[in-house]
């Protein structure tokens, strides 16, 4: 009431004064933050100012924001500092924002709905198991653990749990909001385009500061290209030639140049074999014979590779796995919780406290036997669904994409034996690793999206037959 009684000129002066005062306060706060390098305070002050308009913009263009996820992961290097050694990559921020908006939107509307898919149940059950493991790990934590070495350990655990949630969330976002063949082509195009640039930059030693050529980037560059070459009908010869060139350059770089980085090329080779077998068992036999002959004729090369691998400490992995299983032996049901086995390592095995470099053992140690069984259930269901989609899809892009996602996912699951390339471990890759572990989850989401499109096509054909 008092505000309305004021003259317009007076109200204008008050508004201008408030704006000037706010600008002065923000300027002082900015100087204080810059001088003291107080990043957490910066997030507290400026985070809401940036987040509110960003959330409003995204909520109005939600489906397009979901399509930004592949590009953000592949080629946007922005990372938000947290005041610690870990930084939050743009892909994590985007995925977390999208998942938050989606959940709030469903809650406000009272419509809790996911696109029908056999993958939904194991993924959601795994999220529940991870949450139980967090509480379980805290309640049953050994009282003599040296927790003084781990500052804000509970925060790290919650951040790890959120990273796992939004990994699954990325798959659900793609599966529920990428609803057309054109948008699926866009996703494949992103991986081929940026993967090609990454390949050329590595082959010719070109420095870049924006591409994310880590994790399974080679797998998700080669397998889509290979699937298009062997399965897409009507693809013109010059495109096949370009794709074969890309595959050759990538395999040259990852196998011959970076030979010791097994997780950089073994999953890709497995993905190629899987795609070939799904496409034609005869060509699979031809490929198998060709590779066998190559290995036989190049025995000295592969012998040197094994020797170099042993010299690099590959045989030490058995010892790391043994330590992991000792910890699991006392916490076998629900594990030690997200990132929970690190304090056990530093307390009981401080001179050999290395991560397992094996995602399956990571899952076992963090989420116990229950979490591991649920993960294997998810792996089996997702692979089976991929095989089913490949059989059901009509010849064309959708069938080719089903081949891509299924064979690539098989290769990604194999990569888990060599490192934490699917679920990033907080004290190895840190939460920053999400920006490249999300690659595989995007293609898990593609499986969900393909199910909707193929079912829609079959429903249309059924209606046409009835008419």
C-alpha atoms as one frame of an Amber mdcrd trajectory, in Angstrom:
protein
   0.000   0.000   0.000   2.773   2.419   0.899   4.520   1.655  -2.420   1.391
   2.578  -4.401   1.046   5.918  -2.609   4.508   7.004  -3.671   4.854   9.252
  -6.690   6.098   7.538  -9.886   9.288   9.609  -9.836   9.996   8.540  -6.244
   9.394   4.892  -7.062  11.751   5.188 -10.016  14.501   6.650  -7.823  14.043
   3.841  -5.272  14.285   1.174  -7.968  17.413   2.783  -9.436  18.924   3.016
  -5.958  18.207  -0.652  -5.260  19.788  -1.673  -8.567  22.882   0.440  -7.855
  23.115  -0.981  -4.323  22.783  -4.552  -5.618  25.453  -3.900  -8.248  27.770
  -2.454  -5.603  27.245  -5.433  -3.285  27.868  -7.887  -6.128  30.994  -5.966
  -7.171  32.380  -6.068  -3.633  31.538  -9.768  -3.368  33.232 -10.432  -6.711
  36.413  -8.678  -5.604  36.391 -10.539  -2.292  35.973 -13.867  -4.095  38.677
 -13.201  -6.691  41.234 -12.026  -4.137  40.571 -14.934  -1.776  39.862 -17.566
  -4.456  36.684 -18.499  -2.590  34.964 -20.647  -5.197  32.291 -22.072  -2.893
  31.186 -18.583  -1.941  31.063 -17.718  -5.641  28.758 -20.657  -6.274  26.553
 -19.645  -3.348  26.172 -16.046  -4.552  26.209 -16.302  -8.325  24.866 -19.824
  -8.753  21.195 -18.925  -8.171  21.513 -15.777 -10.328  22.640 -17.895 -13.266
  20.605 -21.003 -12.507  17.130 -19.452 -12.358  17.072 -17.958 -15.887  18.848
 -21.048 -17.270  16.244 -23.383 -15.748  13.387 -21.256 -17.098  14.922 -21.289
 -20.587  15.575 -25.048 -20.532  12.101 -25.906 -19.236  10.544 -24.165 -22.250
  12.825 -25.945 -24.736  13.272 -29.216 -22.896  13.506 -31.627 -25.834  16.126
 -29.446 -27.529  18.087 -29.235 -24.277  18.146 -33.052 -24.165  19.628 -33.027
 -27.670  22.417 -30.788 -26.365  23.672 -33.576 -24.095  25.847 -35.403 -26.716
  27.482 -32.167 -27.901  28.031 -30.996 -24.329  29.768 -34.258 -23.453  31.834
 -34.481 -26.641  32.966 -30.927 -27.209  32.241 -28.451 -24.391  35.232 -28.284
 -22.013  33.630 -25.955 -19.458  34.000 -27.193 -15.881  32.577 -25.599 -12.772
  35.137 -25.355  -9.933  34.057 -26.669  -6.536  36.914 -25.423  -4.379  38.413
 -28.940  -4.297  40.401 -31.028  -6.765  37.194 -32.151  -8.478  35.395 -30.019
 -11.023  31.870 -30.388 -12.350  31.834 -30.724 -16.163  29.188 -29.067 -18.307
  27.663 -32.445 -19.209  27.087 -33.219 -15.519  25.483 -29.828 -14.903  23.205
 -30.217 -17.914  22.177 -33.794 -17.069  21.527 -32.916 -13.422  19.463 -29.878
 -14.428  17.434 -31.838 -16.969  16.757 -34.686 -14.540  15.748 -32.216 -11.826
  13.348 -30.315 -14.092  11.855 -33.565 -15.380  11.272 -35.009 -11.900   9.765
 -31.758 -10.569   7.554 -31.480 -13.654   6.234 -35.026 -13.221   5.660 -34.374
  -9.527   3.703 -31.162 -10.138   1.574 -32.814 -12.801   1.130 -36.019 -10.841
   2.023 -38.085 -13.904   4.908 -40.418 -13.087   5.451 -41.997 -16.461   8.377
 -43.466 -18.393   8.446 -44.642 -21.983   7.742 -48.401 -21.902  10.989 -50.388
 -21.938  12.284 -53.556 -20.254  15.330 -51.484 -19.213  13.346 -49.239 -16.858
  12.905 -51.686 -14.000  16.527 -52.864 -13.578  17.835 -49.301 -13.879  15.445
 -47.959 -11.235  16.046 -50.942  -8.940  19.799 -50.361  -9.277  19.287 -46.737
  -8.175  17.391 -47.970  -5.108  20.142 -50.486  -4.306  22.795 -47.748  -4.578
  20.836 -45.572  -2.147  20.476 -48.442   0.331  24.215 -49.107   0.003  24.997
 -45.510   0.955  23.072 -45.829   4.230  24.281 -49.395   4.798  27.917 -48.400
   4.309  27.637 -45.590   6.870  25.799 -47.694   9.470  28.173 -50.669   9.193
  31.370 -48.695   8.651  34.356 -50.079  10.562  34.874 -47.815  13.606  38.666
 -47.866  13.316  38.806 -46.450   9.780  41.192 -43.533   9.362  38.570 -41.022
   8.205  40.861 -38.064   8.901  42.399 -38.656   5.469  39.047 -38.026   3.785
  37.675 -34.536   4.173  33.958 -34.151   3.466  33.734 -37.865   2.730  29.936
 -37.878   3.045  29.765 -35.136   0.406  31.945 -37.229  -1.902  29.667 -40.217
  -1.401  26.516 -38.243  -2.157  28.177 -36.680  -5.216  29.162 -40.154  -6.434
  25.619 -41.394  -5.918  24.237 -38.441  -7.884  26.707 -39.175 -10.685  25.390
 -42.730 -10.920  21.808 -41.450 -10.824  22.309 -38.990 -13.664  24.167 -41.621
 -15.691  20.963 -43.643 -15.682  19.051 -40.370 -15.970  20.864 -39.561 -19.227
  19.672 -42.865 -20.700  16.103 -42.178 -19.595  16.210 -38.633 -20.981  17.365
 -39.822 -24.404  14.877 -42.689 -24.381  11.897 -40.538 -23.416  12.510 -37.312
 -25.336  14.304 -38.352 -28.537  11.213 -39.443 -30.395  12.064 -39.283 -34.079
  14.425 -40.952 -36.516  15.863 -37.557 -37.489  16.924 -36.850 -33.916  18.528
 -40.267 -33.621  20.449 -39.500 -36.817  21.582 -36.273 -35.179  22.997 -38.201
 -32.183  24.900 -40.610 -34.439  26.102 -37.652 -36.503  27.479 -35.952 -33.377
  29.597 -38.979 -32.469  30.812 -39.459 -36.054  31.601 -35.767 -36.575  33.411
 -35.097 -33.316  34.928 -38.594 -33.294  36.412 -37.902 -36.730  37.962 -34.663
 -35.512  39.345 -36.413 -32.413  40.841 -39.141 -34.605  42.518 -36.650 -36.950
  43.832 -34.588 -34.036  45.392 -37.662 -32.436  46.833 -39.087 -35.669  48.442
 -35.775 -36.662  49.272 -34.686 -33.082  47.106 -31.580 -33.286  46.540 -29.969
 -29.924  43.022 -28.969 -29.002  41.393 -27.747 -25.859  37.766 -28.613 -26.344
  37.291 -32.200 -27.591  36.808 -34.970 -25.046  38.826 -37.862 -26.483  38.889
 -39.938 -23.329  37.136 -43.073 -22.172  35.302 -45.004 -24.879  35.385 -42.293
 -27.517  37.052 -44.707 -29.969  34.363 -47.353 -29.461  31.524 -44.899 -30.095
  33.296 -43.498 -33.151  34.205 -46.774 -34.844  31.131 -48.911 -34.114  28.572
 -46.442 -35.579  30.789 -46.029 -38.657  31.262 -49.784 -39.027  27.537 -50.490
 -38.606  26.692 -47.979 -41.332  29.199 -49.614 -43.680  27.986 -53.195 -43.206
  24.271 -52.742 -42.513  22.824 -49.556 -43.985  21.225 -50.245 -47.379  21.691
 -47.711 -50.116  24.636 -45.934 -48.512  26.662 -44.421 -51.351  30.128 -45.781
 -52.020  31.952 -42.521 -51.277  30.375 -42.418 -47.792  31.396 -46.024 -47.187
  34.926 -45.149 -48.295  35.069 -42.177 -45.924  33.753 -44.268 -43.039  36.242
 -47.059 -43.751  39.031 -44.461 -43.777  37.845 -43.157 -40.407  37.778 -46.699
 -38.996  41.269 -47.423 -40.328  42.763 -44.211 -38.920  41.135 -44.742 -35.543
  42.314 -48.347 -35.248  45.815 -47.322 -36.368  45.955 -44.690 -33.639  44.440
 -46.762 -30.855  46.082 -50.133 -31.610  49.472 -49.361 -33.162  50.275 -46.005
 -31.560  48.552 -46.397 -28.177  48.971 -50.158 -27.930  49.350 -50.376 -24.155
  46.077 -48.566 -23.531  44.003 -51.742 -23.908  40.741 -50.144 -22.888  41.214
 -47.789 -25.828  41.012 -50.526 -28.460  39.949 -53.920 -27.016  36.306 -52.799
 -26.489  36.280 -51.427 -30.043  37.521 -54.722 -31.478  34.913 -56.610 -29.438
  32.247 -54.218 -30.717  33.342 -54.865 -34.316  33.189 -58.634 -33.796  29.750
 -58.350 -32.156  28.388 -56.196 -34.993  29.768 -58.596 -37.604  28.258 -61.637
 -35.871  24.843 -59.979 -35.618  24.975 -58.970 -39.272  26.223 -62.273 -40.717
  27.745 -65.336 -39.080  29.558 -66.121 -42.354  31.321 -62.754 -42.382  32.035
 -63.247 -38.679  33.908 -66.461 -39.510  35.811 -64.646 -42.267  36.773 -61.870
 -39.841  37.753 -64.397 -37.174  40.004 -66.299 -39.589  41.575 -63.057 -40.842
  42.349 -61.811 -37.327  43.664 -65.241 -36.295  46.028 -65.259 -39.271  47.164
 -61.738 -38.403  47.916 -62.752 -34.813  49.739 -65.885 -35.996  51.909 -64.046
 -38.529  52.697 -61.227 -36.081  53.526 -63.318 -33.039  56.644 -61.345 -32.236
  54.659 -58.093 -32.188  52.040 -59.482 -29.825  54.716 -61.080 -27.654  56.331
 -57.649 -27.249  52.925 -56.225 -26.409  52.402 -58.769 -23.616  55.937 -58.167
 -22.315  55.425 -54.418 -22.267  52.094 -54.881 -20.516  53.711 -56.976 -17.771
  56.510 -54.431 -17.378  53.859 -51.736 -16.965  52.475 -53.679 -14.007  49.542
 -55.529 -15.551  50.232 -58.556 -13.358  49.740 -56.295 -10.328  46.027 -56.125
 -11.049  45.571 -59.566  -9.519  46.895 -58.197  -6.239  44.573 -55.183  -6.453
  41.602 -57.462  -7.053  42.613 -59.668  -4.119  42.606 -56.653  -1.791  39.227
 -55.627  -3.140  37.753 -59.047  -2.442  39.113 -58.973   1.115  37.180 -55.766
   1.751  34.094 -57.208   0.069  34.309 -60.306   2.286  33.317 -58.247   5.329
  30.734 -56.112   3.502  29.299 -58.494   0.964  25.556 -57.793   1.137  25.194
 -54.093   0.203  28.869 -53.158   0.031  30.597 -50.110   1.471  28.485 -47.510
  -0.339  29.399 -45.140  -3.195  33.188 -44.562  -3.124  33.037 -46.340   0.225
  35.932 -48.745  -0.116  38.581 -45.993  -0.342  38.866 -45.494   3.471  39.221
 -49.259   3.931  42.117 -49.294   1.479  43.875 -46.372   3.171  43.388 -47.871
   6.649  44.178 -51.548   6.069  46.348 -51.413   2.915  47.911 -47.910   2.895
  50.963 -48.995   0.871  48.943 -50.664  -1.863  45.782 -48.543  -1.914  45.104
 -48.547  -5.644  41.723 -48.631  -7.334  40.763 -51.906  -8.978  40.609 -50.582
 -12.563  37.713 -52.994 -12.929  34.183 -51.606 -12.933  32.640 -54.958 -11.997
  34.743 -55.170  -8.836  34.024 -51.490  -8.151  30.303 -52.253  -8.226  30.804
 -55.308  -6.001  32.810 -53.337  -3.427  30.484 -50.332  -3.423  27.071 -52.009
  -3.717  27.745 -55.567  -2.613  26.393 -58.797  -3.973  22.896 -57.325  -4.239
  24.051 -54.392  -6.369  26.220 -56.640  -8.544  23.365 -59.046  -9.262  21.085
 -56.146 -10.163  23.762 -54.748 -12.475  24.167 -58.124 -14.203  20.380 -58.263
 -14.544  20.445 -54.837 -16.203  23.324 -55.865 -18.487  21.486 -59.017 -19.567
  18.154 -57.237 -20.112  19.713 -54.360 -22.077  21.727 -56.694 -24.314  18.714
 -58.950 -24.902  16.566 -55.929 -25.736  19.195 -54.733 -28.201  19.243 -58.110
 -29.941  15.437 -58.110 -30.055  15.365 -54.601 -31.543  17.844 -55.604 -34.232
  15.629 -58.528 -35.229  12.411 -56.488 -35.189  13.631 -53.316 -36.916  12.938
 -53.033 -40.652  15.956 -52.634 -42.980  17.210 -49.073 -42.882  18.591 -46.619
 -40.392  16.707 -47.950 -37.357  18.069 -51.463 -37.890  21.564 -50.051 -38.387
  21.238 -48.022 -35.197  20.006 -51.072 -33.270  23.139 -52.857 -34.476  25.271
 -49.881 -33.392  23.802 -49.531 -29.910  23.768 -53.268 -29.179  27.271 -54.137
 -30.382  28.690 -50.935 -28.885  27.047 -51.687 -25.542  28.532 -55.196 -25.616
  31.963 -53.617 -26.156  31.301 -51.111 -23.364  30.459 -53.904 -20.924  33.719
 -55.622 -21.882  35.561 -52.353 -21.180  34.462 -52.576 -17.558  37.107 -55.271
 -17.042  39.817 -52.723 -17.947  38.631 -49.634 -16.077  35.711 -47.658 -14.659
  34.458 -46.451 -18.033  30.730 -46.840 -17.320  30.374 -45.712 -13.681  33.193
 -43.292 -12.734  34.898 -43.938  -9.391  35.244 -40.824  -7.223  38.909 -41.371
  -6.281  40.086 -42.374  -9.749  38.362 -40.463 -12.524  36.435 -38.284 -10.030
  33.016 -36.940 -10.988  34.723 -35.202 -13.924  34.814 -38.598 -15.620  31.076
 -38.337 -16.183  31.628 -36.299 -19.324  32.984 -39.373 -21.128  31.318 -42.236
 -19.235  27.991 -40.749 -20.328  28.761 -41.737 -23.944  27.639 -45.303 -23.306
  24.552 -44.193 -21.392  23.443 -42.073 -24.330  23.363 -45.211 -26.469  21.532
 -47.136 -23.736  18.934 -44.392 -24.063  18.947 -44.955 -27.821  17.772 -48.530
 -27.153  14.768 -47.152 -25.245  14.019 -44.652 -28.009  14.277 -47.337 -30.689
  11.699 -49.443 -28.853   9.168 -46.594 -29.063   9.811 -45.942 -32.758   9.713
 -49.614 -33.772   6.538 -50.246 -31.764   4.977 -47.190 -33.396   5.892 -48.499
 -36.848   4.442 -51.932 -36.077   1.253 -50.340 -34.718   0.912 -48.300 -37.917
   1.360 -51.402 -40.055  -1.292 -53.245 -38.019  -3.785 -50.392 -38.442  -3.067
 -50.340 -42.187  -3.749 -54.064 -42.467  -7.066 -53.721 -40.590  -8.187 -50.858
 -42.822
